[in-house]
Amino acid sequence: MQLTRPANLVTALADIFAGLTIAGFTFSDSSPLPLLGATLGLYGGGVVMNDVFDAQLDAIERPERPIPSGRVSRSSASMLGITLLSLGIILAALISFESGLIGLSIALCTLIYNRLAKHHALMGPVVMGLCRGGNLILGMSLIPASLSRWGWIALVPIIYIAAITMISQDEVHGGKRRTLYFAALLYLMVLVTQLTVGYLQGNLLPTLPFLLLHTWMIGRPLWNAVQNPIGPMIGKAVKAGVISLIVMNATWCMVFGLWPVALAVLCLLPLSLWLARAFAVT
């Protein structure tokens, strides 16, 4: 359970709900269920493999993690990660061939990030962002025609996750304020994009409360980190950014006018916060 980071898994479910809403799904049947299972497998497998590839580094920086502490062997963790990724691809393929390809692409991106890109200042944030953008597209893939019109929205979580990943590179040893300022600029781009699309869709006023909540959740810890850019403060900013993905996805649901789905997604936030108390987010 610790390896899969349960609080983060909840945010992956929110991605799928947002993607379905953007695509125009009416939530009138249970056809998206395989996509929900797929995202749990892909995200869970990705974070497990993160710990597998980082086992030696974690032995120095985070010896309390399951693998370096000896509670889970590296081989067992590898098997768990591969199994979850494979399950995610298979479940996605049950929807369509295209969905299966998207699932495969997400799995490959997670492996590329964990093995090659993670510690690269530019490629790390970009590749991790592609994983989350792919997850949103995975939800949209239930209605393939939506991708040609709204597929560009996947750039928004790519930018958002790139900001979080960039911040997280300084989580252990502390960082520089300019990195945090640049992350704040990327966050602002995300918020302005949602505000603009909400206006164009005629849903500006009901979108505003979600946007304000999201701004408060990510802005407060980021500002605290700017004031004191030490590892623990940066870690709190990273954790807030990850958990707040639920609010960002709820905002997308409201942008496209499905307020019942937006509220349902927002209800995932207390669950994720509760799980974050028991399991590591980063």
Residue frames as qw, qx, qy, qz and C-alpha x, y, z in Angstrom:
[[0.000, 0.885, 0.465, 0.000, 0.00, 0.00, 0.00],
 [0.303, -0.787, 0.105, 0.526, 2.83, 2.42, 0.82],
 [0.429, -0.129, 0.596, 0.666, 4.50, 1.72, -2.51],
 [0.209, 0.539, 0.682, 0.449, 1.37, 2.60, -4.49],
 [0.057, -0.079, -0.166, 0.981, 0.78, 5.90, -2.61],
 [0.070, 0.546, 0.835, 0.014, -3.01, 5.56, -2.16],
 [0.044, 0.738, 0.264, -0.619, -3.64, 9.30, -1.72],
 [0.028, 0.445, -0.501, -0.742, -2.18, 9.87, -5.19],
 [0.117, 0.192, 0.926, 0.302, -4.24, 7.08, -6.73],
 [0.152, 0.699, 0.610, -0.340, -7.40, 9.01, -5.86],
 [0.090, 0.693, -0.154, -0.699, -6.13, 11.97, -7.91],
 [0.065, -0.160, 0.820, 0.546, -5.70, 9.66, -10.91],
 [0.152, 0.513, 0.845, -0.022, -9.38, 8.70, -10.71],
 [0.108, 0.778, 0.246, -0.569, -10.22, 12.41, -10.80],
 [0.047, -0.414, 0.567, 0.711, -8.27, 12.70, -14.08],
 [0.083, 0.209, 0.912, 0.342, -10.54, 10.13, -15.72],
 [0.087, 0.710, 0.642, -0.275, -13.72, 11.83, -14.51],
 [0.032, 0.721, -0.081, -0.688, -12.47, 15.15, -15.86],
 [0.065, -0.235, 0.748, 0.617, -11.53, 13.59, -19.19],
 [0.111, 0.427, 0.890, 0.114, -14.95, 11.97, -19.50],
 [0.078, 0.782, 0.414, -0.460, -16.67, 15.27, -18.76],
 [0.010, -0.594, 0.357, 0.721, -14.58, 17.18, -21.29],
 [0.090, -0.028, 0.873, 0.478, -15.37, 14.50, -23.90],
 [0.500, -0.058, -0.198, -0.841, -19.10, 14.98, -23.36],
 [0.359, -0.146, -0.922, 0.020, -19.90, 11.69, -21.62],
 [0.462, -0.497, -0.144, -0.721, -23.27, 11.90, -19.84],
 [0.077, -0.242, 0.837, -0.484, -22.50, 9.34, -17.11],
 [0.741, -0.008, -0.031, -0.671, -25.61, 7.41, -18.08],
 [0.973, 0.019, -0.214, -0.079, -23.98, 3.97, -17.95],
 [0.701, -0.620, 0.322, 0.141, -21.02, 2.07, -16.48],
 [0.838, 0.505, -0.013, 0.205, -18.94, 1.86, -19.66],
 [0.219, 0.830, -0.400, 0.322, -16.02, 3.92, -18.22],
 [0.802, -0.557, 0.193, -0.097, -15.34, 1.46, -15.38],
 [0.913, 0.099, 0.043, 0.393, -12.38, -0.22, -17.15],
 [0.351, 0.713, -0.124, 0.593, -10.77, 3.22, -17.52],
 [0.475, -0.773, 0.221, -0.357, -10.97, 3.75, -13.76],
 [0.930, -0.280, 0.206, 0.124, -9.27, 0.42, -13.20],
 [0.753, 0.470, 0.012, 0.461, -6.73, 1.23, -15.90],
 [0.090, 0.829, -0.209, 0.512, -5.66, 4.50, -14.31],
 [0.703, -0.637, 0.269, -0.167, -5.24, 2.83, -10.91],
 [0.945, -0.005, 0.182, 0.272, -2.97, 0.23, -12.50],
 [0.581, 0.621, -0.010, 0.527, -0.96, 2.70, -14.55],
 [0.135, -0.840, 0.232, -0.471, -0.48, 5.24, -11.77],
 [0.803, -0.529, 0.253, -0.108, 0.09, 2.62, -9.08],
 [0.924, 0.137, 0.116, 0.337, 2.57, 0.75, -11.25],
 [0.412, 0.750, -0.098, 0.508, 4.38, 3.97, -12.08],
 [0.302, -0.808, 0.318, -0.393, 4.96, 5.04, -8.49],
 [0.922, -0.307, 0.233, 0.049, 6.00, 1.52, -7.49],
 [0.821, 0.351, 0.055, 0.448, 8.61, 1.50, -10.25],
 [0.058, 0.882, -0.184, 0.429, 9.73, 4.93, -9.03],
 [0.619, -0.668, 0.375, -0.173, 10.73, 3.33, -5.73],
 [0.957, 0.050, 0.202, 0.203, 12.33, 0.38, -7.51],
 [0.627, 0.597, -0.029, 0.500, 14.61, 2.60, -9.58],
 [0.054, -0.806, 0.248, -0.535, 15.33, 4.92, -6.64],
 [0.875, -0.419, -0.241, 0.028, 16.08, 2.17, -4.13],
 [0.718, 0.025, -0.217, 0.661, 19.79, 2.98, -3.81],
 [0.082, 0.466, -0.055, 0.879, 19.20, 6.73, -3.54],
 [0.605, -0.600, -0.178, -0.492, 16.37, 6.22, -1.05],
 [0.838, -0.244, -0.375, 0.312, 18.72, 4.13, 1.10],
 [0.436, 0.068, -0.212, 0.872, 20.61, 7.39, 1.69],
 [0.117, -0.241, -0.034, -0.963, 17.91, 10.06, 1.53],
 [0.677, -0.226, 0.025, -0.700, 14.76, 8.18, 2.62],
 [0.176, 0.232, -0.950, 0.114, 15.75, 4.99, 4.44],
 [0.430, 0.108, 0.654, -0.613, 12.24, 4.72, 5.90],
 [0.641, 0.307, -0.308, -0.633, 10.75, 3.84, 2.49],
 [0.938, -0.079, 0.201, -0.270, 9.55, 0.21, 2.09],
 [0.880, 0.389, -0.221, 0.156, 12.40, -1.05, -0.12],
 [0.334, 0.593, -0.533, 0.503, 15.47, 0.43, 1.63],
 [0.505, -0.484, 0.455, -0.551, 13.98, -0.40, 5.04],
 [0.060, 0.211, -0.976, -0.013, 13.82, -4.07, 4.02],
 [0.542, 0.190, 0.574, -0.584, 10.05, -4.44, 4.45],
 [0.804, 0.525, 0.197, -0.198, 9.68, -5.18, 0.72],
 [0.641, -0.205, 0.501, 0.544, 12.33, -6.71, -1.53],
 [0.138, 0.530, -0.329, -0.770, 13.28, -4.89, -4.70],
 [0.054, 0.013, -0.899, -0.435, 12.36, -7.94, -6.80],
 [0.054, 0.527, 0.827, -0.190, 8.90, -8.18, -5.24],
 [0.118, 0.695, 0.169, -0.689, 8.34, -4.48, -5.78],
 [0.073, 0.346, -0.620, -0.701, 9.43, -4.82, -9.42],
 [0.006, -0.240, -0.945, -0.220, 6.94, -7.64, -9.95],
 [0.073, 0.663, 0.605, -0.435, 4.17, -5.57, -8.37],
 [0.088, 0.623, -0.127, -0.766, 4.99, -2.55, -10.55],
 [0.074, 0.176, -0.782, -0.594, 5.12, -4.53, -13.79],
 [0.026, 0.393, 0.919, -0.013, 1.89, -6.35, -12.93],
 [0.101, 0.699, 0.428, -0.564, 0.04, -3.11, -12.22],
 [0.111, 0.522, -0.369, -0.761, 1.28, -1.44, -15.40],
 [0.046, -0.006, -0.906, -0.420, 0.30, -4.47, -17.47],
 [0.057, 0.536, 0.812, -0.223, -3.13, -4.59, -15.86],
 [0.116, 0.665, 0.141, -0.724, -3.61, -0.90, -16.62],
 [0.124, 0.337, -0.619, -0.699, -2.79, -1.42, -20.30],
 [0.029, -0.208, -0.960, -0.186, -5.10, -4.44, -20.58],
 [0.082, 0.626, 0.653, -0.418, -8.04, -2.65, -18.94],
 [0.141, 0.600, -0.127, -0.777, -7.57, 0.38, -21.19],
 [0.091, 0.178, -0.799, -0.567, -7.54, -1.89, -24.24],
 [0.133, 0.408, 0.894, -0.131, -10.94, -3.27, -23.20],
 [0.233, 0.695, 0.253, -0.631, -12.40, 0.13, -24.12],
 [0.672, 0.734, 0.011, -0.105, -10.80, 0.37, -27.55],
 [0.836, 0.203, 0.008, 0.510, -7.58, -0.15, -29.44],
 [0.205, 0.739, -0.084, 0.636, -6.89, 3.58, -29.18],
 [0.567, -0.747, 0.142, -0.317, -7.39, 3.55, -25.42],
 [0.948, -0.203, 0.073, 0.232, -5.00, 0.63, -25.17],
 [0.632, 0.461, -0.036, 0.622, -2.37, 2.58, -27.10],
 [0.147, -0.806, 0.127, -0.559, -2.82, 5.53, -24.78],
 [0.814, -0.559, 0.120, -0.102, -2.43, 3.23, -21.78],
 [0.897, 0.080, 0.038, 0.433, 0.73, 1.75, -23.28],
 [0.352, 0.676, -0.072, 0.643, 2.10, 5.25, -23.93],
 [0.450, -0.789, 0.145, -0.392, 1.46, 6.26, -20.31],
 [0.927, -0.338, 0.108, 0.123, 3.23, 3.12, -19.06],
 [0.759, 0.324, 0.007, 0.565, 6.24, 3.80, -21.29],
 [0.063, 0.793, -0.096, 0.599, 6.39, 7.42, -20.15],
 [0.675, -0.699, 0.136, -0.194, 6.41, 6.35, -16.49],
 [0.927, -0.128, 0.114, 0.333, 9.29, 3.96, -17.14],
 [0.534, 0.565, 0.000, 0.629, 11.22, 6.58, -19.13],
 [0.235, -0.843, 0.106, -0.471, 10.72, 9.08, -16.32],
 [0.799, -0.575, 0.164, -0.061, 11.75, 6.70, -13.55],
 [0.903, -0.032, 0.186, 0.386, 14.74, 5.23, -15.38],
 [0.594, 0.302, 0.196, 0.720, 16.11, 8.11, -17.46],
 [0.099, 0.667, 0.214, 0.707, 14.44, 11.49, -17.07],
 [0.512, -0.737, -0.435, 0.071, 13.69, 11.91, -13.38],
 [0.540, -0.619, -0.041, 0.569, 16.87, 13.71, -12.37],
 [0.390, 0.256, 0.353, 0.811, 17.09, 15.81, -15.55],
 [0.002, -0.352, -0.298, 0.887, 16.14, 19.44, -14.91],
 [0.393, 0.254, -0.257, -0.845, 14.10, 19.79, -18.13],
 [0.471, 0.029, -0.793, -0.385, 13.16, 16.30, -19.27],
 [0.114, -0.165, -0.881, 0.428, 12.02, 15.19, -15.82],
 [0.291, 0.373, 0.396, -0.787, 9.15, 17.70, -15.51],
 [0.463, 0.310, -0.415, -0.719, 8.19, 17.30, -19.19],
 [0.392, 0.041, -0.901, -0.181, 7.99, 13.50, -19.16],
 [0.021, -0.267, -0.822, 0.502, 6.12, 13.39, -15.85],
 [0.352, 0.367, 0.129, -0.851, 3.71, 15.98, -17.22],
 [0.448, 0.194, -0.667, -0.563, 3.12, 13.78, -20.26],
 [0.175, -0.128, -0.963, 0.163, 2.08, 10.96, -17.93],
 [0.146, 0.432, 0.602, -0.655, -0.64, 13.08, -16.33],
 [0.381, 0.402, -0.224, -0.802, -1.73, 14.65, -19.62],
 [0.329, 0.098, -0.876, -0.340, -2.02, 11.14, -21.05],
 [0.010, -0.264, -0.886, 0.382, -4.22, 10.18, -18.13],
 [0.333, 0.465, 0.248, -0.782, -6.67, 12.97, -18.98],
 [0.430, 0.352, -0.555, -0.619, -6.69, 11.88, -22.62],
 [0.110, -0.022, -0.994, 0.018, -7.31, 8.31, -21.47],
 [0.237, 0.434, 0.664, -0.561, -10.59, 9.50, -19.98],
 [0.395, 0.547, -0.106, -0.730, -11.46, 11.39, -23.16],
 [0.103, 0.267, -0.860, -0.422, -10.71, 8.32, -25.29],
 [0.349, 0.321, 0.838, -0.270, -14.11, 6.83, -24.42],
 [0.470, 0.798, 0.337, -0.169, -15.46, 9.29, -27.02],
 [0.663, -0.062, 0.316, 0.675, -12.61, 9.49, -29.58],
 [0.286, 0.724, 0.369, 0.508, -14.22, 12.30, -31.58],
 [0.327, -0.935, -0.128, 0.057, -13.68, 14.64, -28.62],
 [0.713, -0.353, 0.170, 0.582, -9.90, 14.42, -28.96],
 [0.456, 0.412, 0.336, 0.714, -9.77, 16.51, -32.12],
 [0.114, -0.834, -0.233, -0.486, -11.63, 19.39, -30.44],
 [0.506, -0.819, 0.112, -0.246, -10.52, 19.24, -26.83],
 [0.926, -0.014, -0.181, 0.331, -7.33, 17.16, -26.87],
 [0.349, 0.605, -0.243, 0.673, -5.24, 20.32, -26.43],
 [0.542, -0.729, 0.078, -0.412, -6.52, 20.57, -22.85],
 [0.942, -0.188, -0.142, 0.239, -4.07, 17.78, -21.99],
 [0.469, 0.511, -0.231, 0.682, -1.39, 20.49, -22.18],
 [0.370, -0.739, 0.107, -0.553, -2.81, 21.97, -18.97],
 [0.869, -0.481, 0.112, -0.029, -2.02, 19.02, -16.67],
 [0.823, 0.266, -0.088, 0.495, 1.32, 18.67, -18.47],
 [0.154, 0.676, -0.187, 0.696, 2.17, 22.24, -17.45],
 [0.615, -0.659, 0.101, -0.421, 0.78, 21.74, -13.95],
 [0.958, -0.255, 0.040, 0.128, 2.66, 18.51, -13.26],
 [0.654, 0.458, -0.152, 0.583, 5.81, 19.96, -14.80],
 [0.143, -0.752, 0.216, -0.606, 5.61, 22.70, -12.16],
 [0.812, -0.517, 0.156, -0.221, 5.19, 20.19, -9.32],
 [0.950, 0.073, -0.024, 0.302, 7.99, 17.96, -10.62],
 [0.412, 0.643, -0.196, 0.615, 10.29, 20.94, -10.96],
 [0.409, -0.720, 0.258, -0.498, 9.62, 21.92, -7.34],
 [0.940, -0.317, 0.078, -0.101, 10.05, 18.34, -6.11],
 [0.787, 0.398, -0.274, 0.384, 13.62, 18.14, -7.42],
 [0.150, 0.527, -0.448, 0.706, 14.62, 20.33, -4.45],
 [0.711, -0.532, -0.231, -0.398, 12.41, 18.55, -1.92],
 [0.869, -0.257, -0.303, 0.296, 15.20, 16.79, -0.01],
 [0.615, -0.108, -0.132, 0.770, 17.97, 19.39, 0.13],
 [0.012, -0.770, -0.213, 0.602, 16.08, 22.65, -0.35],
 [0.556, 0.491, 0.471, 0.477, 16.00, 24.86, -3.41],
 [0.223, -0.062, 0.089, 0.969, 16.09, 28.28, -4.99],
 [0.274, 0.541, 0.429, -0.669, 13.35, 30.88, -4.98],
 [0.288, 0.417, -0.432, -0.746, 13.56, 31.39, -8.74],
 [0.145, -0.059, -0.960, -0.232, 12.43, 27.78, -9.28],
 [0.046, 0.486, 0.773, -0.406, 9.43, 28.41, -7.03],
 [0.221, 0.559, 0.034, -0.798, 8.61, 31.65, -8.83],
 [0.250, 0.238, -0.712, -0.612, 8.70, 29.88, -12.19],
 [0.082, -0.263, -0.961, 0.036, 6.43, 27.15, -10.81],
 [0.143, 0.552, 0.492, -0.658, 4.04, 29.88, -9.65],
 [0.265, 0.436, -0.345, -0.788, 3.99, 31.26, -13.21],
 [0.223, 0.009, -0.910, -0.349, 3.10, 27.81, -14.58],
 [0.010, 0.425, 0.825, -0.372, 0.33, 27.47, -11.97],
 [0.209, 0.536, 0.151, -0.804, -1.01, 30.86, -13.07],
 [0.254, 0.238, -0.661, -0.664, -1.10, 29.69, -16.70],
 [0.137, -0.226, -0.964, -0.039, -3.22, 26.71, -15.64],
 [0.051, 0.534, 0.618, -0.574, -5.66, 28.83, -13.65],
 [0.222, 0.489, -0.143, -0.831, -6.04, 31.43, -16.41],
 [0.207, 0.079, -0.831, -0.510, -6.66, 28.71, -19.01],
 [0.089, -0.397, -0.904, 0.132, -9.45, 27.18, -16.95],
 [0.088, 0.574, 0.344, -0.738, -10.91, 30.63, -16.31],
 [0.202, 0.371, -0.429, -0.798, -10.87, 31.42, -20.03],
 [0.215, -0.095, -0.907, -0.350, -12.46, 28.14, -21.12],
 [0.033, -0.471, -0.780, 0.410, -15.06, 28.50, -18.38],
 [0.175, 0.530, 0.074, -0.827, -15.95, 31.94, -19.75],
 [0.258, 0.246, -0.649, -0.672, -16.15, 30.65, -23.33],
 [0.219, -0.215, -0.945, -0.110, -18.37, 27.76, -22.21],
 [0.394, -0.542, -0.238, -0.703, -20.70, 30.15, -20.37],
 [0.781, -0.465, -0.414, 0.044, -19.85, 28.70, -16.96],
 [0.332, 0.525, -0.373, 0.689, -17.59, 31.40, -15.53],
 [0.424, -0.576, 0.248, -0.653, -19.49, 32.18, -12.32],
 [0.930, -0.308, 0.046, -0.194, -19.98, 28.58, -11.12],
 [0.839, 0.285, -0.275, 0.375, -16.34, 27.87, -12.02],
 [0.076, 0.760, -0.313, 0.565, -14.94, 30.68, -9.86],
 [0.685, -0.602, 0.283, -0.297, -15.41, 28.99, -6.44],
 [0.979, 0.004, 0.086, 0.184, -13.50, 25.92, -7.65],
 [0.581, 0.601, -0.152, 0.527, -10.71, 28.09, -9.06],
 [0.210, -0.784, 0.293, -0.505, -10.44, 30.09, -5.83],
 [0.877, -0.413, 0.221, -0.110, -10.25, 26.90, -3.77],
 [0.905, 0.240, 0.013, 0.352, -7.54, 25.53, -6.05],
 [0.307, 0.750, -0.204, 0.549, -5.60, 28.80, -5.90],
 [0.490, -0.722, 0.301, -0.385, -5.70, 28.81, -2.11],
 [0.959, -0.227, 0.167, 0.010, -4.66, 25.16, -1.80],
 [0.833, 0.268, 0.028, 0.483, -1.60, 25.47, -4.04],
 [0.220, 0.801, -0.079, 0.551, -0.76, 29.12, -3.38],
 [0.546, -0.791, 0.150, -0.231, -0.47, 29.11, 0.40],
 [0.872, -0.341, 0.243, 0.254, 2.16, 26.34, 0.74],
 [0.689, 0.465, 0.125, 0.542, 4.04, 27.62, -2.32],
 [0.012, -0.885, 0.081, -0.458, 4.23, 31.09, -0.79],
 [0.712, -0.666, 0.220, -0.037, 5.49, 29.59, 2.48],
 [0.887, 0.018, 0.216, 0.407, 8.18, 27.74, 0.53],
 [0.423, 0.729, 0.034, 0.537, 9.20, 30.95, -1.21],
 [0.323, -0.876, 0.163, -0.318, 9.62, 32.61, 2.18],
 [0.484, -0.582, 0.649, -0.076, 11.70, 29.71, 3.49],
 [0.783, 0.412, -0.363, -0.292, 12.88, 27.39, 0.66],
 [0.227, -0.437, 0.856, -0.159, 14.04, 24.50, 2.82],
 [0.190, 0.036, -0.948, -0.251, 13.29, 20.83, 2.12],
 [0.060, 0.379, 0.858, -0.341, 10.29, 20.37, 4.48],
 [0.281, 0.571, 0.201, -0.745, 8.55, 23.51, 3.22],
 [0.316, 0.368, -0.615, -0.622, 9.11, 22.53, -0.40],
 [0.064, -0.082, -0.994, -0.026, 7.80, 19.04, 0.41],
 [0.218, 0.499, 0.639, -0.543, 4.56, 20.57, 1.69],
 [0.342, 0.550, -0.181, -0.740, 4.22, 22.58, -1.52],
 [0.224, 0.206, -0.868, -0.391, 4.70, 19.41, -3.58],
 [0.045, 0.265, 0.935, -0.232, 2.17, 17.48, -1.50],
 [0.292, 0.559, 0.364, -0.685, -0.38, 20.29, -1.84],
 [0.313, 0.454, -0.474, -0.687, 0.13, 20.40, -5.60],
 [0.157, 0.032, -0.964, -0.211, -0.47, 16.67, -5.97],
 [0.090, 0.412, 0.824, -0.378, -3.55, 16.52, -3.75],
 [0.251, 0.563, 0.147, -0.774, -4.97, 19.66, -5.39],
 [0.068, 0.095, -0.788, -0.605, -5.14, 17.83, -8.71],
 [0.037, 0.473, 0.875, -0.092, -8.54, 16.70, -7.49],
 [0.101, 0.726, 0.307, -0.606, -9.71, 20.31, -7.29],
 [0.057, 0.437, -0.499, -0.746, -8.24, 21.08, -10.72],
 [0.041, -0.126, -0.919, -0.371, -10.17, 18.15, -12.20],
 [0.053, 0.624, 0.711, -0.320, -13.36, 19.14, -10.39],
 [0.074, 0.627, -0.039, -0.775, -12.89, 22.59, -11.91],
 [0.066, 0.158, -0.742, -0.648, -12.76, 21.09, -15.42],
 [0.005, -0.420, -0.906, -0.047, -16.04, 19.30, -14.71],
 [0.041, 0.735, 0.430, -0.523, -17.59, 22.63, -13.71],
 [0.019, -0.442, 0.393, 0.806, -16.04, 24.43, -16.69],
 [0.175, -0.020, -0.805, -0.567, -18.00, 22.04, -18.92],
 [0.504, -0.225, -0.110, -0.827, -21.21, 22.46, -16.94],
 [0.731, -0.221, -0.635, -0.116, -21.56, 19.12, -15.14],
 [0.230, -0.626, 0.408, -0.624, -21.88, 20.42, -11.58],
 [0.902, -0.333, 0.103, -0.256, -23.03, 17.07, -10.09],
 [0.910, 0.192, -0.174, 0.323, -19.86, 15.41, -11.42],
 [0.247, 0.655, -0.328, 0.634, -17.77, 18.39, -10.26],
 [0.537, -0.589, 0.311, -0.517, -19.10, 18.02, -6.72],
 [0.992, -0.113, 0.006, -0.048, -18.63, 14.24, -6.83],
 [0.728, 0.404, -0.273, 0.482, -14.99, 14.67, -7.87],
 [0.053, -0.679, 0.339, -0.649, -14.50, 17.29, -5.16],
 [0.816, -0.458, 0.125, -0.330, -15.76, 14.74, -2.64],
 [0.917, 0.145, -0.246, 0.278, -12.64, 12.70, -3.44],
 [0.199, 0.713, -0.357, 0.570, -10.55, 15.44, -1.77],
 [0.583, -0.596, 0.369, -0.411, -11.32, 14.46, 1.86],
 [0.996, -0.030, 0.078, 0.017, -10.54, 10.83, 1.01],
 [0.702, 0.510, -0.221, 0.445, -7.19, 11.77, -0.51],
 [0.083, -0.729, 0.374, -0.568, -6.33, 14.05, 2.44],
 [0.816, -0.432, 0.259, -0.285, -7.21, 11.27, 4.87],
 [0.968, 0.147, -0.001, 0.202, -5.05, 8.77, 3.00],
 [0.434, 0.703, -0.280, 0.489, -2.21, 11.32, 2.86],
 [0.451, -0.720, 0.363, -0.382, -2.04, 11.21, 6.65],
 [0.887, -0.257, 0.378, -0.059, -1.24, 7.51, 6.60],
 [0.833, 0.199, 0.343, 0.386, 0.73, 7.13, 3.37],
 [0.310, -0.456, 0.255, 0.794, 3.51, 9.18, 1.77],
 [0.525, 0.780, 0.229, -0.252, 2.47, 11.39, -1.15],
 [0.402, 0.835, -0.375, -0.037, 6.01, 12.07, -2.43]]
